[in-house]
Amino acid sequence: MAKGLKLRQVLAEISSIDAVVALDMSALADCLARVAARDEAAAASATVTTQANKIALIQIAGPLTPRGSWYGASLSGIASSVARAASDPDIAGIILDIDSPGGTVSGTPEAAAAVADAASKKPCVACVNTLAASAAYWIASQASEIVMTPSADVGSIGAMIMHVDYGKALEEAGIGVTIIRSEQSPLKNEAHPFGPLSDDARAFLQKRANDAGADFIKAVAGGRKVTQSKVKDEFGQGRVFGAREAMARGMADRVATMSDVIAGMLPKPPSRSARRRSALAFE
């Protein structure tokens, strides 16, 4: 561009000296301008091609915990991986390879929000391969599309808190448990497993479960673009469904293999005829 500009300046000076030469110089300058425009367009096309020539494959497998463990996946790690892929100009799209029974509430909204943000910037496909239950479905619901492999299952929408009472078993074994709390915190660890829940403790835990379940339903409704009533009434109320039933209920978009999803996401190179037409446009 700098050389072309300098050459045009020289041509302008020559034209100002000799009016006869100016006619030929004008035609030459017009030709140079067209060449420069062609070079600029070619550079822009090359930039677009290199900015989006990869896909990100992010695995979400096993039980989901906030920071991960030897037997499961890290929700914070999932959120971080998705965010990096969303901001990477070389990545054209994201595939979430999901095979998870779900996990903790803690960390799930953040991971789901990262997926929703990514889906607003580029294609983000959740491929259920072969299970997206509970927290895993919450995350999947925020993708641009949910694809299920033929034998996959989805669902288990809702929250659950489990309490186990070992009191009688310990008593029969001759073991007594005494709990001493600070006077300032009489409710500390009220859901301990060494005795039955009090009515107050049960009510408190029920509210926690209800609140988490409501957040879950709201997120799924937003991601799937349906009403919260539809999610509550038609998305299983905690049950898990196979591909055919899930599709009928609107819980997924299509059935395909992981290979099909990857092939569909891969950037398509421009055809030879398209490249030729582009070249002709600048001739």
C-alpha positions in Angstrom: 0.0 0.0 0.0 2.8 2.4 0.8 4.6 1.7 -2.5 1.4 2.1 -4.5 0.7 5.5 -2.8 4.2 6.7 -3.5 3.9 5.7 -7.2 0.6 7.5 -7.6 2.2 10.6 -6.2 5.0 10.4 -8.8 2.5 9.9 -11.5 0.6 13.0 -10.4 3.8 15.1 -10.6 4.5 13.9 -14.1 1.0 14.6 -15.2 1.2 18.1 -13.9 4.3 18.7 -16.1 3.1 17.3 -19.4 -0.6 17.4 -20.3 -0.1 14.9 -23.2 1.4 12.3 -20.9 -1.4 13.0 -18.4 -3.9 11.0 -20.4 -1.8 7.8 -20.3 -0.8 8.4 -16.7 -4.5 8.6 -15.7 -5.3 5.3 -17.2 -2.2 3.7 -15.5 -3.3 5.2 -12.2 -6.8 3.8 -12.5 -5.2 0.4 -13.2 -3.0 0.7 -10.1 -6.1 1.6 -8.0 -7.9 -1.5 -9.1 -4.9 -3.7 -8.3 -4.6 -2.1 -4.8 -8.4 -2.8 -4.2 -7.9 -6.4 -5.3 -5.0 -6.8 -2.9 -7.0 -5.3 0.0 -9.9 -7.6 -0.7 -7.6 -10.7 -0.9 -6.0 -9.7 2.4 -9.4 -9.3 4.1 -10.5 -12.6 2.8 -7.4 -14.3 4.1 -8.0 -12.8 7.5 -11.5 -14.1 7.7 -10.4 -17.6 6.7 -7.6 -17.7 9.4 -9.8 -16.2 12.1 -12.3 -19.2 12.2 -10.8 -22.5 11.0 -11.0 -24.7 14.1 -13.6 -26.2 16.4 -13.3 -26.7 20.2 -14.3 -30.1 21.6 -14.9 -29.8 25.4 -15.6 -32.9 27.4 -18.1 -32.9 30.2 -17.9 -36.4 31.7 -18.7 -38.0 35.0 -20.0 -36.4 38.2 -19.8 -32.6 38.3 -18.2 -30.9 41.2 -17.1 -27.3 41.7 -13.4 -27.9 41.3 -13.3 -31.5 40.1 -11.9 -34.7 41.5 -10.3 -37.9 40.4 -13.7 -39.4 39.4 -15.5 -36.4 37.9 -15.3 -33.1 36.0 -14.6 -29.6 37.3 -17.5 -27.1 36.8 -15.0 -24.2 37.1 -12.8 -25.9 34.6 -15.7 -26.3 32.2 -16.6 -22.7 32.5 -13.0 -21.6 31.9 -12.6 -23.8 28.8 -15.9 -22.6 27.3 -15.0 -19.0 27.9 -11.6 -19.4 26.3 -13.1 -21.0 23.2 -15.7 -18.3 23.0 -13.1 -15.6 22.9 -10.7 -17.3 20.6 -11.0 -15.9 17.1 -9.5 -19.0 15.5 -12.4 -21.2 16.8 -15.5 -21.2 14.6 -17.7 -23.3 16.9 -17.8 -25.3 20.1 -19.0 -28.8 20.8 -19.8 -30.0 24.3 -19.2 -33.8 24.5 -21.5 -34.7 27.4 -21.8 -37.9 29.4 -22.6 -37.0 32.9 -25.2 -37.9 35.6 -25.0 -34.3 37.0 -23.5 -33.1 40.2 -23.6 -30.2 42.7 -25.7 -27.1 42.4 -22.5 -25.1 43.4 -20.7 -24.2 40.2 -23.5 -25.3 37.8 -25.1 -21.8 37.2 -21.6 -20.4 36.5 -20.8 -23.1 34.0 -24.2 -22.8 32.3 -23.8 -19.0 32.1 -20.5 -19.5 30.3 -22.2 -21.8 27.8 -25.0 -19.3 27.2 -22.5 -16.5 26.6 -20.5 -18.7 24.2 -23.7 -19.5 22.3 -24.4 -15.8 21.9 -21.1 -15.4 20.0 -20.7 -18.5 17.9 -22.3 -22.0 17.3 -22.2 -24.0 20.5 -23.7 -27.5 20.2 -24.3 -29.8 23.2 -23.9 -33.4 22.0 -25.4 -35.8 24.6 -23.1 -38.8 24.3 -24.7 -40.6 26.1 -26.2 -38.9 29.2 -27.0 -35.4 30.2 -28.9 -35.6 33.5 -29.5 -33.0 36.2 -26.7 -30.4 36.3 -25.4 -31.7 33.0 -28.7 -31.0 31.3 -28.8 -27.6 32.9 -25.5 -26.8 31.2 -26.6 -28.5 27.9 -29.8 -26.4 27.8 -27.8 -23.2 27.4 -26.2 -24.3 24.1 -27.3 -23.2 20.7 -28.6 -26.7 20.0 -28.9 -30.0 21.9 -28.1 -33.1 19.8 -28.6 -36.6 21.3 -26.9 -39.7 20.1 -29.4 -42.5 19.3 -29.0 -44.2 22.7 -28.7 -41.1 24.8 -30.8 -40.0 27.8 -31.6 -36.5 29.1 -33.5 -35.0 32.0 -33.6 -35.3 35.8 -34.5 -31.6 36.0 -34.7 -30.5 39.6 -32.8 -30.5 42.9 -32.5 -33.1 45.6 -31.0 -33.1 49.1 -30.5 -36.5 50.8 -30.4 -37.1 54.5 -29.3 -40.4 56.0 -30.1 -41.3 59.7 -27.6 -43.7 61.1 -28.9 -43.2 64.7 -30.6 -46.6 65.1 -27.8 -48.5 63.5 -25.3 -46.9 65.8 -27.4 -47.5 68.8 -27.7 -51.2 68.0 -24.0 -51.3 67.6 -23.6 -49.8 71.1 -22.2 -46.5 69.7 -23.5 -43.2 71.1 -22.8 -39.8 69.5 -22.9 -36.6 71.4 -22.9 -33.2 69.6 -21.8 -30.1 71.4 -22.4 -26.7 69.6 -21.4 -23.2 70.4 -24.2 -21.4 72.2 -24.2 -18.7 69.5 -24.9 -21.3 66.7 -27.6 -23.8 67.9 -28.5 -24.7 64.3 -25.0 -25.6 63.2 -24.9 -28.9 61.3 -28.6 -29.5 62.1 -28.8 -32.1 59.3 -26.1 -34.4 60.8 -26.6 -38.1 60.1 -26.6 -39.3 63.7 -30.3 -38.8 64.3 -33.6 -37.8 62.6 -34.2 -34.4 61.1 -36.1 -31.9 63.2 -39.2 -30.3 61.6 -37.3 -27.0 61.3 -34.3 -28.6 59.7 -36.5 -30.4 57.2 -38.4 -27.2 56.3 -35.1 -25.3 55.8 -33.7 -28.0 53.5 -37.0 -28.2 51.6 -36.8 -24.5 50.8 -33.2 -24.8 49.7 -34.2 -27.6 47.3 -37.2 -25.7 46.1 -35.1 -22.5 45.4 -32.5 -24.5 43.4 -35.2 -26.3 41.5 -36.8 -23.1 40.5 -33.5 -21.7 39.3 -33.0 -24.9 37.3 -36.4 -24.6 35.6 -35.9 -20.9 34.8 -32.5 -21.5 33.2 -33.8 -24.4 31.1 -36.8 -22.4 30.0 -34.5 -19.5 28.9 -32.1 -21.8 27.1 -34.7 -23.9 25.3 -36.8 -20.7 24.6 -40.0 -22.1 26.2 -42.1 -21.1 29.2 -41.3 -22.2 32.7 -44.7 -23.9 32.9 -43.8 -26.1 29.9 -40.5 -27.1 31.5 -42.3 -27.8 34.8 -45.2 -29.7 33.3 -43.7 -31.4 30.2 -40.0 -31.9 30.8 -40.4 -34.9 33.1 -40.6 -33.4 36.6 -37.3 -35.1 37.4 -37.5 -38.1 35.1 -35.0 -39.1 32.4 -36.0 -39.8 28.8 -34.5 -41.4 25.7 -34.0 -39.6 22.5 -37.4 -40.2 20.9 -39.4 -39.1 24.0 -37.0 -36.1 24.7 -37.5 -34.9 21.1 -41.2 -35.2 21.3 -41.2 -33.1 24.5 -38.9 -30.4 23.1 -36.0 -31.3 25.4 -33.6 -31.8 22.4 -33.3 -30.7 18.8 -32.2 -33.7 16.8 -30.6 -37.1 16.9 -27.1 -37.7 15.4 -23.8 -39.3 16.2 -20.8 -37.4 17.5 -19.1 -37.9 14.2 -22.0 -36.3 12.4 -21.9 -33.3 14.8 -18.2 -32.8 14.3 -18.5 -33.1 10.5 -21.3 -30.5 10.5 -19.3 -28.1 12.6 -16.1 -28.2 10.6 -15.5 -25.0 8.6 -16.1 -25.6 4.9 -13.3 -24.4 2.5 -14.5 -22.1 -0.3 -15.2 -24.0 -3.5 -13.0 -23.6 -6.6 -15.8 -21.9 -8.5 -16.3 -19.5 -5.7 -12.6 -18.6 -5.6 -12.7 -18.2 -9.4 -15.7 -15.8 -9.3 -13.9 -13.8 -6.6 -10.8 -13.5 -8.8 -12.9 -12.5 -11.9 -14.6 -9.7 -9.8 -11.3 -7.9 -9.5 -10.0 -8.4 -13.1 
